[in-house]
Amino acid sequence: MESLNKKTDEELKQMRADLRTEILELRFAIASNKETHVRKVRNARRTIARINTLLSARIS
């Protein structure tokens, strides 16, 4: 969380977009049995939630 606080809004938005793409790729990999670590999706979703929380806190 501390490393996210140091990033700019643009860096956070780019990171969020990258994580969304990663989640999409992981879903396809899991569906085709190429990936077995479902926890990666959960961790990416949680990181996106942290980023959204930081961005909304900075706006208000």
Backbone hydrogen bonds in HBPLUS format (Angstrom, degrees):
<---DONOR---> <-ACCEPTOR-->    atom                        ^
c    i                          cat <-CA-CA->   ^        H-A-AA   ^      H-
h    n   atom  resd res      DA  || num        DHA   H-A  angle D-A-AA Bond
n    s   type  num  typ     dist DA aas  dist angle  dist       angle   num
A0004-LEU N   A0001-MET O   3.14 MM   3  5.17 126.0  2.44  95.4 109.4     1
A0005-ASN N   A0001-MET O   3.15 MM   4  6.50 144.9  2.28 146.3 155.5     2
A0007-LYS N   A0004-LEU O   3.22 MM   3  5.42 153.8  2.29 105.5 113.0     3
A0012-LEU N   A0008-THR O   2.99 MM   4  6.27 155.9  2.05 151.0 157.9     4
A0013-LYS N   A0009-ASP O   2.90 MM   4  6.16 155.8  1.96 150.0 156.7     5
A0014-GLN N   A0010-GLU O   2.99 MM   4  6.18 154.8  2.05 145.8 152.3     6
A0015-MET N   A0011-GLU O   2.90 MM   4  6.06 156.1  1.96 144.7 151.8     7
A0016-ARG N   A0012-LEU O   2.87 MM   4  6.06 153.6  1.94 146.5 153.6     8
A0017-ALA N   A0013-LYS O   3.06 MM   4  6.28 155.1  2.13 142.2 148.3     9
A0018-ASP N   A0014-GLN O   2.94 MM   4  6.21 157.8  1.99 148.8 155.1    10
A0019-LEU N   A0015-MET O   2.93 MM   4  6.16 154.9  1.99 147.5 154.2    11
A0020-ARG N   A0016-ARG O   3.00 MM   4  6.24 151.6  2.08 145.2 152.8    12
A0021-THR N   A0017-ALA O   3.09 MM   4  6.37 154.2  2.16 146.3 152.7    13
A0022-GLU N   A0018-ASP O   2.91 MM   4  6.18 152.8  1.99 144.9 153.2    14
A0023-ILE N   A0019-LEU O   2.87 MM   4  6.12 154.2  1.94 149.0 155.0    15
A0024-LEU N   A0020-ARG O   3.11 MM   4  6.35 158.4  2.16 143.6 149.0    16
A0025-GLU N   A0021-THR O   3.01 MM   4  6.31 162.4  2.04 151.8 156.0    17
A0026-LEU N   A0022-GLU O   2.84 MM   4  6.05 155.3  1.90 149.1 156.6    18
A0027-ARG N   A0023-ILE O   2.90 MM   4  6.12 153.5  1.97 150.5 157.0    19
A0028-PHE N   A0024-LEU O   3.23 MM   4  6.57 157.8  2.28 148.0 152.8    20
A0029-ALA N   A0025-GLU O   2.97 MM   4  6.19 156.7  2.03 146.9 154.1    21
A0030-ILE N   A0026-LEU O   2.80 MM   4  5.97 157.2  1.85 151.8 157.5    22
A0031-ALA N   A0027-ARG O   2.95 MM   4  6.10 157.9  2.00 144.3 150.8    23
A0032-SER N   A0028-PHE O   3.01 MM   4  6.18 143.5  2.14 142.8 151.9    24
A0034-LYS N   A0029-ALA O   2.79 MM   5  4.97 151.0  1.88 159.1 156.8    25
A0035-GLU N   A0029-ALA O   3.20 MM   6  5.18 147.1  2.32 112.5 109.7    26
A0033-ASN N   A0030-ILE O   3.11 MM   3  4.96 160.9  2.15 104.7 107.6    27
A0040-LYS N   A0037-HIS O   3.31 MM   3  6.01 159.3  2.35 113.8 118.1    28
A0041-VAL N   A0038-VAL O   3.09 MM   3  5.68 136.1  2.29 114.3 123.5    29
A0043-ASN N   A0039-ARG O   2.89 MM   4  6.15 163.6  1.91 156.8 160.7    30
A0044-ALA N   A0040-LYS O   3.01 MM   4  6.14 155.0  2.07 142.2 148.9    31
A0045-ARG N   A0041-VAL O   2.93 MM   4  6.16 158.9  1.97 151.3 157.1    32
A0046-ARG N   A0042-ARG O   2.96 MM   4  6.19 155.3  2.02 149.0 155.8    33
A0047-THR N   A0043-ASN O   2.96 MM   4  6.17 151.7  2.04 143.8 151.5    34
A0048-ILE N   A0044-ALA O   2.96 MM   4  6.22 155.5  2.02 147.8 154.3    35
A0049-ALA N   A0045-ARG O   3.00 MM   4  6.28 152.0  2.08 142.7 150.3    36
A0050-ARG N   A0046-ARG O   2.95 MM   4  6.26 151.2  2.04 145.2 152.8    37
A0051-ILE N   A0047-THR O   2.92 MM   4  6.21 157.3  1.97 149.5 155.7    38
A0052-ASN N   A0048-ILE O   2.88 MM   4  6.15 162.2  1.91 152.0 156.8    39
A0053-THR N   A0049-ALA O   2.95 MM   4  6.14 155.5  2.01 145.3 152.0    40
A0054-LEU N   A0050-ARG O   2.97 MM   4  6.26 160.1  2.01 149.9 154.7    41
A0055-LEU N   A0051-ILE O   2.91 MM   4  6.16 165.4  1.93 155.9 159.9    42
A0056-SER N   A0052-ASN O   2.96 MM   4  6.11 161.1  1.99 149.6 154.5    43
A0057-ALA N   A0053-THR O   2.95 MM   4  6.07 147.9  2.05 144.4 153.6    44
A0058-ARG N   A0054-LEU O   2.97 MM   4  6.18 148.2  2.08 147.6 155.6    45
A0059-ILE N   A0055-LEU O   3.21 MM   4  6.42 141.3  2.37 139.8 149.2    46
A0060-SER N   A0056-SER O   3.34 MM   4  6.55 158.0  2.39 143.3 147.4    47
